[in-house]
Amino acid sequence: MTQPLLIESLDHEGRGVAHRDGKAIFVDGALTGEWVEAESYRRKPSYEQAQASRILKASPYRVTPRCPWFGICGGCTHQHLHEAAQVAAKQRVLEDCLAHIGKVRPEVMLSPIHGPTWGYRRKARLSVRNVPRKGGILVGFHERRSSYVADMLGCEVLPPHIGRLLPELRRLVASLSIRERLPQIEVAVGEAVSVLVLRHLEPLSPADEALVRAFADRHGVQIWLQPKGPDSAHPFHPLDAPALAYRLPEFDLTMPFRPTEFTQVNQDVNRMLVRRAISLLDPRPGEHIADFFCGLGNFTLPIARRGAEVLGVEGAFPLVQRALDNARLNGLVERCRFQYLDLFQITPPVLAALGRFDKWLIDPPRDGAIELVKALPEADAPRRIVYVSCNPATLARDAAVLVHTRGYRLKAAGVANMFPHTAHVESIALFERQK
């Protein structure tokens, strides 16, 4: 008989944590305070991983998942947890990481940033596989803990007009001569156009091209083709579609982008995150500010719009060019400079050669910005740093350097629910130089 487990807390991946005979058991699908039965799928000497098989006593925050493919699809694994409780759990993850990894505590915890929790995902990468035993072509996300593609007919976190297209995409791919050589469809939804990028390993035949054109016309999307790497992606049909772009209305900015370029998936939350970052940074005319890992200028251009002189630094050259183009489009090129630089290899002399800055904004990928913060000079360092993070563990690690060795105070920190129904924690922190 399976021994019931009491779920004591949630870990950083949103799994329930229980203990039996001194051994930690991480239980998928279980919530804090619940009594559950669970089936182990991985056993190690010091821990086990398990799946909740029966809920004996449910948490008051447990809700019915909205998606009929919950538990099959590997995305949105937290749909069984109330949305407000999801945000609270992410705030606790941030606090725990700062306290245990960084040995720091913010003076103020910022109110969480959150927005729509359904239909929010404007960027996605769908896998395509031909699985005859499941009826043929599958289009969707991977199954949970598997490389197989989930057999799904919709998606609740994609914009509705895209989520409803999954069955149509299955039929389209099944009708193509290259159905076995089309492994991926990338989705990018802008203000005026929705783009589907077909990654194809062999050229489309004339008949294939006609089918794809008809699909685009019928469903009001633009199709791009990608025969090789991301840079090979190009518009196919219709060629006169509006430009793919998102807006930051508060700053009167339009931000064009290619569908394969990085942008935040949740534009509603991104707008609020940019607003908070600019509020914390408080850029002013006459100030010199550096925006590290600037991407296509998501923070650089709002900083410039406030009147400061900005240097955007980015390690992906196509994004440097995109950021410069966006500065030109929005009439900010005189206040913006951009530089291509590998920030994961930066050294104190290279950093010093960039010049002196009053303030920094940092928005690194999951690996964080450890070499950048270690390169900070002891004297004449920026008096304020706003750090936007997609990984609370690396934020905490970098915060330890800033606070314990570089003379900064962690003035404030908080989370942004960029990916509702997932364990992903986006956060923002404000550091100020001690006088």
N, C-alpha and C positions, 0 to 999 in steps of 0.2 A: 504494500500500500504506500502511495506517495505521501511523504510527510509534508504538511502545510508549511509554507514559508511566510514570514512577516517581512514586508518590504519596508526597509528603514529609511531609504532615501533614493534619489535618482542620481546616477553618475553623469559625467560630462557628455555622454552620448545619449542620455535620456533613458537608459535602462534602469529598471528597479534593482536595488542592491539589498540582498539578504545575506544572512550568515547561518551556516549549519556546522556545528562541531569546529568552530573557529575558521572555517573556510568561507571565503566570499563567493557568493553566487549572483551573477548578473543576469537579470531576467527581462527579456524582451517582452513588451506588452503589459508590464506591471507598473503600478503607480504607488507613490509613497502612502503608507498606512494600510495598504491592502494585505489581506491574507490570500495566498494563491497556491495552486498546485502547478508545478512546472516540469517540463521534460528537458533534460540536459542534451545539448548537441555538441558540446566540447568540454572535455574534462582535462584539467591540468593539476599538478600537485598542489598549487596554492589557490586555485580558483576554478569555477565552472561557469559556462555560459549556457543559458537555458531559455526556453520559450514558455510563457505562461499558457497552460492548457486549460485551466479552470479558475475562475475568480470566485473565491469563497466569500469574501467580504470586500465590496467595492468601495473605492474612494468616492467622496462626494463630488470630486472634480472629474470623474469619468463620464464621458459622453459617447453617444453613438457615432461612429465614424461616418462621414458624409459620402465618401467614395466607395462604390461597390467593390472596388479592387483593392481596398485596404487589406494589408496582410499578405497580398500576393505581390503587388508592385513594391519595389524597394524604396520608393520615395515616400515622403509625407508619413513617416512612421509614428508621428505623435497625434494623429487625428482623434485618438481616444481620450486625449487630455483637453480639458476646457481651454479655450484660447487665452484667457487671462492667466490661467495657471501655467501655460507654456511660457509666457513672458516672464512670470515670476521665477520659474525654474531657470531661465537663461540668466536672469539677474543674479541668482545665487551662484551659478557657474562662474560668472565674471568675478564676483566677490571672492569665491573660494580660490580661484586662480591667482588673483592679486595677493591674497593673504598667504597662501601656501607656497606658491612658486616665487612671487616677487617680494614677499615679506613687506608688503605695502598696503596701506588702506587709504582710500580716497577721503578727503575731507567732506565731500558732498557726493551723495549718490543721485545722479540725474534721473528725472522721470523717464521711463522707457518710451522709446519711439515705436509706434505701431500704426498700421494702416489696414487696408483690406486683406482678409486672410484667404479669400478664394478668388480665382481668376487673376491673380497678381503676377504670374510668372511670364514676363515678356521675352525672355531668352531661355532656350532649352535645346537639348540635343537628344533626339529620338533615335533609338536603335532600330534597325530593320533586319529581320531574319526570315528565311523560308523554312517553316517547320511543318512538313506535310502531315504529321500525326496530330497537329492542332488545327488543321484546315488550310495550311498554306502560309501566306505572308503575315507576319506579325509586325506591328509598328508601335513602339512605346518605350517605356523605361525598363531597366533590368528588374528581374524578380529579386526579392529580398534574399540576401546572402547567396547570390547566384549570378552567373554571367548570362543566363537565359533571359530572353525578352518576355516580359509579362504579357499574357493574353488579355488585353484590355481594349475597350471600345470607346473610351473617353478619358478625360482628365479634368479634375475639378480645379486645379491650380493654374492651368493654362487659361488664357483668355477664352471665354466661351466659344467664340467663332473658330478658334484653333482646336480646342479640346474636342469639339464635335466632329472635326475633320479626320480623326484617326481611322474610322472605318473606310472613309473615302480614300485615304492615303493607302490603306491596305489594298483596296481594289485597283488603284492606279499602279502601284508597284507590281502587283500580280499580272497586270496587262502588258508590262514592258518586256522586251526581249532580254534586257540585262538585269532581270529581277534578282538573279543570284550575285550580281556585282554592284549592288547598291546598298551599302551597309549602314547608312546614316542619313538622317534628315535633320538639319539644324533650323530652329525657329527663331526669328527675330521680329518683334512687333514694335513698330514706331507709331508716331502720332498720326500719320496719314497713309501708311502702307504696312502690310504684313508680308514678310519674306520667308520663303521656304528654300533652303539650300540643299540640293540633292548631291550627296557625295557619291560619285560613280567611278568605278574602277575600269570601266570600258566605255567607249563612246556610245551615245544614244543613236539608234537607227533613225532614219527619216520618219518611220511610223511611230517610234517612241516620242520623237519631238512633237509630232502632231497631237498625240495623246496628252503630253505634258502641257502644251499650249491650251488645249481645250479644258483641262483641269483648272489651270490658272484663271481662265476667263469665267468658268462656271462658278468658282468659289471666291473670286475677287482677291486673289493673292498674286504676288510677284514671285516667280521661280528664278533662282540662281542655280548655276551648275558649278560643281567643284570637282575637277578631274584629278587634282593632286592635293598639295598642301593648302592651308587656309588662304594663302596669297593668290592661289589660282582661281578662287571663287569669282564669278562674273555674272552679271544679269543676263537672263535668257529670254524671259517673256513675262509681262509686256515690257518693252524697252522704254516706254514713255511714262512709267509709274513715278509717283512722287518720290523724293529722296527719303531714305530711311533716316529718321532723326527722333530725338526726344527733346523736350523743352524743360527749362527751369524758369517758369514765368516770373517768379519773385525777383529774378535778376535779369529779366528780359533777354534770355539766352536761348538759342536754338543750337542743338548739338548733333550734327550729322555723324553717322557711323556706318561702317560696313557690317554686314550681318555676322561675320566671323570675328569681329573685334570685340574686346572685352567691354561690356557695360554692365551696370547693376541690373539684376533681373527684375527688381521690384521698383518701378519708377516712382510710385507714390511715397514709399519709404525713403527712396533716394532723395527726393525733394526735401523731405523733412530733415534728413541727415545733413544735407548740404546747408540748410538753414541753420541747424544747430552748430555745425562746424564753423561757419562764418561768424555766428554770434559769439562763440567761445574765442575764436581767433581775434576778432575785432580789428580787421584790417583798416588802415586809415591812409589818406593821401600823404605821400612823402615817405611812407615806410617801405622797406625792402623785405620781401617775404619769399621764402623758398617752399615750393610744393614738391616733395619727393614722392616718387612712384606716381607721377601726375596723370598717367594714362592719356586719354584724349582731352583732358582739361576740365574734368568734372568739378574740381575745386579751384583750379587755377583761374578760370575765367570769372567765377563769382568773386574771388579775391580781387582781381583786377577791376571788376565792375564797381567795387567799393573805393577805388582810387589808388590802391597800392601798386607798386612795381613788383612784378612776380617773375621768378625763375622757376619754370617747370622742368623737372629732371625725371627721365624715364629710361628704362633699360630695353625697351622694345622700339626699334627705330620706326616702324610703320606708325606707331601711336604718337611718336614725336611729330611726325609730319601731319598726322591727323589733328593733333592739338594746335599746331601752327595754323592749319587751314581753318579750324574753328575760331581761333582768335581773329583771323582776318575777316571771316564771315560776320562776326559780331562786333567789328569795329574796335577791337582791343589789342591789336598787334603792337601798338606803340607802348603798351604797358606790360607786355608779355615777352619773355625770352624762353626758349626751350633748348634743352641739351640732352643728348643721348649719352648715357653713362650707366655702367653696370654697378648698381648700388649695393650688390651683394659682395663686391670686391673693393669697395671704397676704402681709402686710407686717409689718415689725418692730412697729409700734404695735398691730396687730391681734393678733399673737402675744403681746405683752406683756400685753394686756388679758385673756388667758385665765388668767393667774396664773403663779405659780412652781411648777416641778415638779422633783422629785428625779431622775426618770428618764423617758425616752421610749421608746415602741415605735412604729416606723414600718413600715407595710405598704402601700406605694403600688402603683398599677397600673404598666404598663410605662413610662410617662413619667417615673417616679421622683418625687423630692420636692425638686427643686432650689430652688424658692422658699421652702420651709419651712426647709431647712438654711441658706440665705442669710439668713433672718430671725432666726436664732439670735443672742441678745445675746452680747457679748464677756464680760460679767460675769454671774454668777448663772445660768449655763446649767446644764442637767441634767448630773449627773456621769456618767451612763451612758446610752447609746442602743443599743437593739437594732433593727437594720434588716433586715426581711424583704423580699426582692426577687424579682420575676419577670423581671428583665432585668439581667444582670450589667453591661451597658454603662452604664446609668443609675445603678446602684449605685456603679460605679467613679467616675463623674463626681461624684456627691454625696459620695463618700468623699474625693475631692480637696479639696472645700470644707471638710469637717469636719476633716481632718488638717492641711491646709496653711494654713488661714485661721482656724479656730475652736478650735485648741488641743486636738484629740482625738488619741488613739492608736488605731490599728486593732488591737485586741487579738486578735481571732479572726475567722475566716470559713470557711464550708463550704457545700456544696451539698445540696439535697434533691431526690431523683429523683421529682418530682411527676408527671411525664409520661414514663414509660418508653417507649422505642423512638422518641422524638422528640428534636429538638435543643433543646427548651425547657429552660432552666436556671433552676431556683428556688434561691435561696441565702439565707443568713442571715449577718449580720456584727455584731460587738460592738465598740462604740466607747466609750472611757473618757476622761474629761477629764483632761488632764495637770495635776498639782498645781503 
